[in-house]
Amino acid sequence: MLDQAAELCRRLDAGQRVAAATLVRVEGSAPRAVGASFVVGDDGTVSGSVSGGCVESDLVERCTAVLDGAPAEVVSYGIGDDLGEPGLMCGGTITVLVHEVTALDASALHQVRRAAQGLDACVLLDAEGRSCTDAPLVTLRTPAAHPLLVVGAGEHAVALTRLASACGFAVTVLDQRPLFATKERFPDAYAVVRDWPDRWLAAHPLTAGHAVVVLTHDQRVDVPTLTAALASPARYVGAMGSRRTHEQRVAALVGAGVPADALARLRSPIGLDLGGSTPEEVALSVLAEVVAARHGATGRPLSTTAGPLHRR
C-alpha cells in the first residue's frame, strides 16, 4: 500500500475509518502493479486506483460494505462478460484484497509510516484485514520508494522534485548554498541537504537502486560529484547542460581519471527529446528518462513498439 501510505496515515490520524482495496495478484495485462491500493473513507471520499477505472465503482460498494461491518474479502476481476458487469478491458485478471485499515495495531501502522517515508516495510494481513504473525491470508512486501538524488537546488530541481515525488521517488536535494537548499523550496523532498555534494557522497554511498541527476553548471560541483556517482553502482547518472557543456565536462572527467567504461554510463545531455524548455517541461523530460532506465525500457513511443504494455 506504499502508493497510498501517506493518505492512509492522514485519514487515520484525523480519526476517520478507512477501507482499502489492495492489489495482491496480477495475471496478464493490467494497468497497475501488485501493491497498488484504492482507499475509501467513511465520508465517501476516495483516492488511488487498482485499475484504469474499470472496477473502482464496484470496489467503492465493497469497501463501504466492509466499513458497515461486512468481513474482509478477496475478489478477482477479469473481462466483464455482461453489460454493466465490472471487469477489465485490457484482457488481464487482477485479485484484490478488500479490508478495513485501522489504527488499533500500532505495529502495522508503524510499518505503513515507514513505507511512507521511503523505508522497507512488511505487513501481514489476515482475512479480516488485521495484522498478524501466523497463518496470513496475504503476505505483501512493498519495496521502498525509489531513491533519487538531485544535485543543485535551482528552479529545474524544484520542478523535478515535485514531479518525481508524485511518481513515488524519495528525493534528496543536495546543494551547498543555504539560500537555495531549504525545505520551504522543496516541501515534497524526502530530504534537503546543505553540503558540498562530493563530501556528502563520501559519507553516504549510493546503491544500485539510486538515480542521480546533476542540475548544476559549475565544474567545481559537477566533476567531483559525477566522479563519485559514476564510480558507484547507481543505475542512472545524468547531468544537465548543452552539448558544448557536455564536451567540456567529459574532458574534465577524463582529466580527473574517470575511466571510459564509467563515462559511457553518463546520460548527458540529460532527458528525452520532448522539445520543452520550461522547468516543468524539462523535469518531465528528465524524469521520463529516469523511469525508462529504471524499467529497462527504450523511451520510444508505444505506438512504435510491440508486446505487452505493462512490464512485470
Order of alpha helices (4+ residues) and beta strands (2+ residues): alpha-beta-beta-beta-alpha-beta-beta-alpha-beta-beta-beta-alpha-beta-beta-alpha-beta-alpha-beta-alpha-alpha-beta-alpha
